[in-house]
Amino acid sequence: MKVLVTGYNGQLGYDVIKELNSRSIECLGVDLQDFDITDKAQTMEYVRNYNPDAVVHCAAYTAVDRAEDDEETCYRVNVIGSENLATSCKEVDAKMLYVSTDYVYGGKGETPFETTDEPDPKSVYGRTKLEGENAVRKYLDKYFIVRTSWVFGINGNNFVKTMLRLGAEREALTVVDDQIGSPTYTPDLARLICDLIVTDKYGIYHGTNENYCSWAEFASEIMKLGGRNCEIKPIPSSEYPAKAQRPLNSRLSKSCLDKSGIKHLPTWQDALERFFDELRSEKII
């Protein structure tokens, strides 16, 4: 099997390549310096020349607040780029796995969202990721869509690294406590992605670590494990204004994994401990 991975320089793409290599699956990680996914001819030529059996599409415009003022760029990357990859996969008869987000849901209620629930995105980012999903579904039969949330990993910036830095600088931090979801460790998500692409169990999945928490609870656990003497003061989202509306309920049901006989990811608490081990082994903390 031969796998092309977009967004190789990002958190998830980095760990997908690492996981594929550990399984001795031939793979190639690409990013903007290799070709521009928003350019149809470039994308088609690159995919045709590499001729993969599967494409894992991790590349995305993920600056959620900036997207509110830069909708055109966000649309080009998340929608046009995904459409170009989907049509290229169709031409070479490759499977495609598209990484999506909890932002496709409206975030109402407290019940975990099922993959069959009607999407209702409230931000430019969420809308473009949903349109990217729709483009993949329009052109391909052999696709996997994996919706995830609150991603953290060794390669790049994320909430954990930010909290550790701020926790070393300040005595207290305010963090929202009414947005509930699942922090997701990229090596765990990468394993799920690699488990899926070797199958023909096509469809929409939710891929997050188990258990739910608020951002404030997540931050408190980060401070504890990181040995930071920084108080976390919970506040509602209304007191932390942002350009893009965040979903209050980002709980994602895993019944889709159960139906396909796919193992759940470990708990986010277990994942965070392993991330700290990784940070220490890389001498980042």
QUIKA-V974364 format. One line per field, one symbol per residue. psi: psi as a letter, one per 30 degrees, with the letter a starting at -180 (. if undefined). A space follows every 50 residues. Layout:
psi=???
//
This chain:
psi=kkkkjlhffleeeefeeeeeefghkklkklaefeljffjeeeeeeeeeee ilfkkjjfkljgieeefffheeeeeeefdeeeeeeeeeeeeghklkjkja lffflfglafkkklffkklikgleeeeeeeeeeeeeeefkeilkkjkalh kklfjakleeeeeeeeffflflkkkkggjkajkkkeeeeeeeeeeefglg ilaklkjllllllleeeeeeeeeeefhkikkjjkllffgiklekkkkejg kkkgfeeefghkkllllfeeeeeeeeeeeefghe.
//
